[in-house]
Amino acid sequence: MADFDVKHFKAPFINLEEIHRHAESFRKQYWGEKSLPLDILSIVEFDLRLEIRPIKNLKSECDIDALLLGTNKTIIVDFDSYMDDRMQNRLRFSVAHEIGHLVLHKDLFLKVNHESVKEWQNFINNIPEREYGFIEYHADEFAGRLLVPVEPLRLQLEKAISHAKRQGRDAPLNYISICRFFGVSYQVILIRLQKENLWPPLIDNP
């Protein structure tokens, strides 16, 4: 377990531009120009050679969808989510979030050296909440930019706006098609639209 004073833990400073550079570089290296959605589970297993270990009741008992263990060699995931096709979009983001920790916080995880969910929970329960919020923000932003690149998002939004205009004044945007294109949840798309300054979308219907 951690060999440093967790109560005085300080999250590394990583600005938004650097997080995005890491995400873009990771996608370029492991996915290239292949079509979206990005298959993060395949990259984890076959390119990074990490173990994906499904654990029963991980979500229901620990409120965790996925967790990178301190060895940086294993990601545990909720068994039910892993086996349920309806949960694949959520699982994809959760695993990408853990890869964000691997890319951005590798040394930190090695120091914590947690081998179980309980050890990780003990760590996060003892570090300052603000510092924990920083490392989670880092990983969320990495995962979001990795799975939802900004230019394809802009293009898909433009297509949705054009479709809504053709349907009439009160037609809603078809966010479902955008979610399917990237293989992520509605919430992730809304967050990315806001983060990339594409929100709110303007529909100038006559």
Sine and cosine of phi, psi and omega as CSV:
sin_phi,cos_phi,sin_psi,cos_psi,sin_omega,cos_omega
0.00,0.00,-0.03,-1.00,-0.14,-0.99
-0.84,0.54,0.68,-0.74,0.01,-1.00
-0.95,-0.30,0.43,0.90,0.03,-1.00
-0.72,-0.70,0.23,-0.97,-0.05,-1.00
-0.97,0.25,0.97,-0.23,-0.11,-0.99
-0.91,0.41,-0.47,0.88,-0.02,-1.00
-0.93,0.36,-0.33,0.94,0.05,-1.00
-0.95,-0.31,0.35,0.94,0.00,-1.00
-0.90,0.44,0.69,-0.72,0.08,-1.00
-0.84,-0.55,0.81,-0.58,0.05,-1.00
-0.93,0.38,0.58,-0.81,0.06,-1.00
-0.90,0.43,0.56,-0.83,0.06,-1.00
-0.99,0.12,0.88,-0.48,0.06,-1.00
-0.71,-0.70,0.90,-0.44,-0.04,-1.00
-0.98,0.18,0.21,-0.98,-0.11,-0.99
-0.87,0.49,-0.66,0.75,-0.02,-1.00
-0.89,0.46,-0.63,0.78,0.01,-1.00
-0.93,0.37,-0.65,0.76,0.05,-1.00
-0.86,0.51,-0.71,0.71,-0.01,-1.00
-0.91,0.42,-0.61,0.79,0.04,-1.00
-0.88,0.47,-0.68,0.74,0.03,-1.00
-0.89,0.46,-0.67,0.74,-0.01,-1.00
-0.91,0.41,-0.70,0.72,-0.01,-1.00
-0.91,0.42,-0.66,0.75,0.01,-1.00
-0.91,0.42,-0.66,0.75,0.01,-1.00
-0.89,0.46,-0.73,0.68,-0.01,-1.00
-0.89,0.45,-0.68,0.74,0.01,-1.00
-0.88,0.47,-0.66,0.75,-0.04,-1.00
-0.94,0.35,-0.67,0.74,-0.17,-0.99
-0.96,-0.27,-0.21,0.98,-0.02,-1.00
-0.80,-0.59,-0.41,0.91,0.05,-1.00
0.87,0.50,-0.73,-0.68,-0.04,-1.00
-0.98,-0.19,0.25,0.97,0.00,-1.00
-0.90,0.43,0.41,-0.91,-0.07,-1.00
-0.94,0.34,0.44,-0.90,0.06,-1.00
-1.00,0.06,0.41,-0.91,0.16,0.99
-0.98,0.22,0.50,-0.87,0.05,-1.00
-0.95,0.31,0.76,-0.65,-0.04,-1.00
-1.00,-0.01,1.00,0.09,-0.08,-1.00
-0.92,0.39,-0.54,0.84,0.00,-1.00
-0.91,0.42,-0.65,0.76,0.04,-1.00
-0.91,0.42,-0.66,0.75,0.02,-1.00
-0.88,0.47,-0.69,0.73,-0.02,-1.00
-0.88,0.48,-0.72,0.69,-0.08,-1.00
-0.97,0.23,-0.70,0.71,-0.19,-0.98
-0.98,-0.20,-0.41,0.91,0.03,-1.00
-0.98,-0.18,-0.73,0.68,0.00,-1.00
-1.00,0.10,-0.26,0.97,0.01,-1.00
0.86,0.51,0.62,0.79,0.08,-1.00
-1.00,-0.09,0.48,-0.87,0.08,-1.00
-0.99,0.12,0.74,-0.67,0.20,-0.98
-0.97,-0.23,0.90,-0.43,-0.12,-0.99
-0.90,-0.43,0.97,-0.24,0.04,-1.00
-0.94,0.35,0.72,-0.69,0.00,-1.00
-0.84,-0.55,0.79,-0.62,0.01,-1.00
-0.93,0.36,0.62,-0.78,0.09,-1.00
0.91,0.42,0.33,0.94,0.01,-1.00
-0.89,0.46,-0.69,0.72,-0.01,-1.00
-0.96,0.28,-0.74,0.67,-0.11,-0.99
-0.93,0.37,-0.58,0.82,-0.07,-1.00
-0.99,-0.11,-0.47,0.88,-0.10,-1.00
-0.88,-0.48,-0.10,1.00,-0.04,-1.00
0.84,0.55,0.66,0.75,0.02,-1.00
-0.77,-0.64,0.76,-0.65,0.05,-1.00
-1.00,0.05,-0.60,0.80,-0.03,-1.00
-0.36,-0.93,0.45,-0.89,-0.01,-1.00
-0.46,-0.89,0.80,-0.60,0.13,-0.99
-0.99,0.17,0.86,-0.51,0.01,-1.00
-0.97,0.25,0.29,-0.96,-0.14,-0.99
-0.91,0.41,-0.26,0.97,0.07,-1.00
-0.96,0.27,-0.23,0.97,-0.10,-0.99
0.87,0.49,0.43,0.90,-0.01,-1.00
-0.84,-0.54,-0.17,0.99,-0.08,-1.00
-0.67,-0.75,0.72,-0.70,0.17,-0.99
-0.91,-0.41,0.87,-0.49,0.08,-1.00
-1.00,0.00,0.61,-0.79,-0.03,-1.00
-0.74,-0.68,0.38,-0.93,0.04,-1.00
-0.92,0.38,0.80,-0.61,-0.08,-1.00
-0.86,0.51,-0.73,0.68,-0.05,-1.00
-0.89,0.45,-0.65,0.76,0.04,-1.00
-0.91,0.42,-0.64,0.77,-0.02,-1.00
-0.90,0.44,-0.56,0.83,-0.07,-1.00
-1.00,-0.03,-0.18,0.98,-0.10,-1.00
-0.97,-0.22,0.91,-0.42,-0.01,-1.00
-0.86,0.52,-0.49,0.87,-0.03,-1.00
-0.94,0.35,-0.29,0.96,-0.04,-1.00
-0.98,-0.21,0.10,0.99,-0.12,-0.99
-0.91,0.42,-0.60,0.80,0.02,-1.00
-0.90,0.44,-0.69,0.72,0.04,-1.00
-0.90,0.43,-0.69,0.73,-0.01,-1.00
-0.90,0.43,-0.64,0.77,0.01,-1.00
-0.86,0.51,-0.69,0.72,0.01,-1.00
-0.93,0.37,-0.66,0.75,-0.02,-1.00
-0.87,0.49,-0.67,0.74,0.01,-1.00
-0.93,0.36,-0.65,0.76,0.05,-1.00
-0.88,0.47,-0.59,0.81,0.07,-1.00
-0.87,0.49,-0.70,0.72,0.01,-1.00
-0.92,0.39,-0.56,0.83,0.09,-1.00
-0.92,0.40,-0.54,0.84,0.11,-0.99
-0.86,0.51,-0.67,0.74,0.08,-1.00
-0.89,0.45,-0.66,0.76,-0.01,-1.00
-0.88,0.48,-0.68,0.73,-0.04,-1.00
-0.97,0.26,-0.67,0.74,-0.15,-0.99
-0.99,-0.10,-0.42,0.91,-0.14,-0.99
-0.77,-0.64,0.50,0.87,-0.09,-1.00
-0.83,0.56,-0.74,0.68,-0.04,-1.00
-0.91,0.41,-0.61,0.79,0.03,-1.00
-0.88,0.48,-0.73,0.68,-0.03,-1.00
-0.91,0.42,-0.57,0.82,0.06,-1.00
-0.92,0.40,-0.58,0.81,0.04,-1.00
-0.93,0.37,-0.69,0.72,0.01,-1.00
-0.91,0.42,-0.66,0.75,0.11,-0.99
0.82,0.58,0.67,0.75,-0.01,-1.00
-0.98,0.20,0.74,-0.67,-0.02,-1.00
-0.95,-0.31,0.06,1.00,-0.03,-1.00
-0.45,-0.89,0.25,-0.97,0.07,-1.00
-0.88,0.47,-0.66,0.75,-0.04,-1.00
-0.87,0.49,-0.67,0.74,0.01,-1.00
-0.90,0.43,-0.63,0.78,0.03,-1.00
-0.92,0.40,-0.68,0.74,0.02,-1.00
-0.90,0.44,-0.61,0.79,0.07,-1.00
-0.88,0.48,-0.63,0.78,0.01,-1.00
-0.91,0.42,-0.79,0.61,-0.09,-1.00
-0.95,0.33,-0.40,0.92,0.04,-1.00
-0.97,0.24,-0.23,0.97,-0.05,-1.00
-0.94,-0.35,-0.26,0.97,0.07,-1.00
-1.00,0.09,0.38,-0.92,0.03,-1.00
-0.85,0.53,0.69,-0.73,-0.05,-1.00
-0.85,0.53,-0.61,0.79,0.01,-1.00
-0.88,0.48,-0.66,0.75,-0.03,-1.00
-0.94,0.35,-0.64,0.77,0.07,-1.00
-0.88,0.47,-0.64,0.77,0.04,-1.00
-0.86,0.50,-0.59,0.81,0.01,-1.00
-0.90,0.44,-0.75,0.67,-0.06,-1.00
-0.94,0.35,-0.51,0.86,0.07,-1.00
-0.94,0.33,-0.62,0.78,0.08,-1.00
-0.87,0.48,-0.70,0.71,0.03,-1.00
-0.81,0.58,-0.78,0.63,-0.08,-1.00
-0.93,0.37,-0.61,0.79,0.05,-1.00
-0.89,0.45,-0.70,0.72,-0.03,-1.00
-0.93,0.38,-0.61,0.79,0.08,-1.00
-0.87,0.49,-0.76,0.65,-0.04,-1.00
-0.89,0.46,-0.67,0.74,-0.01,-1.00
-0.89,0.46,-0.72,0.69,-0.01,-1.00
-0.95,0.31,-0.53,0.85,0.03,-1.00
-0.90,0.43,-0.76,0.65,-0.09,-1.00
-0.99,0.13,-0.42,0.91,-0.06,-1.00
-0.79,-0.61,0.98,0.17,0.02,-1.00
-0.88,0.48,0.55,-0.84,-0.18,-0.98
-0.92,0.40,-0.68,0.73,-0.06,-1.00
-0.93,0.36,-0.71,0.70,0.12,-0.99
-0.86,0.51,-0.58,0.82,0.04,-1.00
-0.90,0.43,-0.68,0.73,0.03,-1.00
-0.87,0.49,-0.68,0.74,-0.01,-1.00
-0.91,0.41,-0.69,0.72,0.00,-1.00
-0.91,0.41,-0.58,0.82,0.05,-1.00
-0.92,0.40,-0.67,0.74,0.03,-1.00
-0.87,0.49,-0.64,0.77,0.04,-1.00
-0.90,0.44,-0.67,0.74,0.00,-1.00
-0.91,0.42,-0.64,0.77,0.03,-1.00
-0.90,0.43,-0.70,0.71,0.02,-1.00
-0.87,0.50,-0.66,0.75,0.02,-1.00
-0.90,0.43,-0.67,0.74,0.00,-1.00
-0.90,0.43,-0.63,0.77,0.03,-1.00
-0.88,0.48,-0.64,0.77,-0.01,-1.00
-0.93,0.38,-0.44,0.90,-0.04,-1.00
-0.99,0.14,-0.32,0.95,0.02,-1.00
0.82,-0.57,0.10,-0.99,-0.16,-0.99
-0.85,0.53,-0.69,0.73,-0.12,-0.99
-0.99,-0.15,0.21,0.98,-0.04,-1.00
-0.94,0.34,0.74,-0.68,0.02,-1.00
-0.98,0.19,0.35,-0.94,0.11,-0.99
-0.95,0.32,0.63,-0.78,0.01,-1.00
-1.00,0.02,0.99,0.10,0.00,-1.00
-0.95,0.32,-0.39,0.92,-0.02,-1.00
-0.87,0.49,-0.66,0.75,-0.01,-1.00
-0.91,0.42,-0.59,0.81,0.03,-1.00
-0.93,0.38,-0.69,0.72,0.02,-1.00
-0.86,0.50,-0.70,0.72,-0.01,-1.00
-0.90,0.43,-0.62,0.79,-0.02,-1.00
-0.87,0.49,-0.66,0.75,-0.05,-1.00
-1.00,-0.10,-0.22,0.98,-0.01,-1.00
0.93,0.36,0.64,0.77,0.02,-1.00
-0.72,-0.69,0.12,-0.99,-0.04,-1.00
-0.98,0.19,0.25,-0.97,0.07,-1.00
-0.85,0.53,-0.66,0.75,-0.01,-1.00
-0.89,0.46,-0.66,0.75,0.02,-1.00
-0.89,0.46,-0.68,0.74,0.00,-1.00
-0.89,0.46,-0.71,0.71,0.02,-1.00
-0.87,0.49,-0.67,0.74,0.01,-1.00
-0.90,0.43,-0.69,0.73,0.00,-1.00
-0.91,0.42,-0.62,0.78,0.04,-1.00
-0.87,0.48,-0.64,0.77,0.02,-1.00
-0.95,0.32,-0.72,0.70,-0.03,-1.00
-0.90,0.45,-0.56,0.83,-0.04,-1.00
-1.00,-0.05,0.23,0.97,0.03,-1.00
0.85,0.53,0.59,0.80,0.06,-1.00
-0.96,-0.29,0.14,0.99,-0.07,-1.00
-0.86,-0.51,0.66,-0.76,-0.01,1.00
-0.99,0.15,0.52,-0.85,0.06,-1.00
-0.93,0.37,0.66,-0.75,-0.03,-1.00
-0.98,-0.19,0.85,-0.53,0.04,-1.00
-0.90,-0.44,0.97,-0.25,-0.04,-1.00
-1.00,-0.05,0.95,0.30,0.05,-1.00
-0.96,0.27,0.59,-0.81,0.01,-1.00
-0.94,0.34,0.00,0.00,0.00,0.00
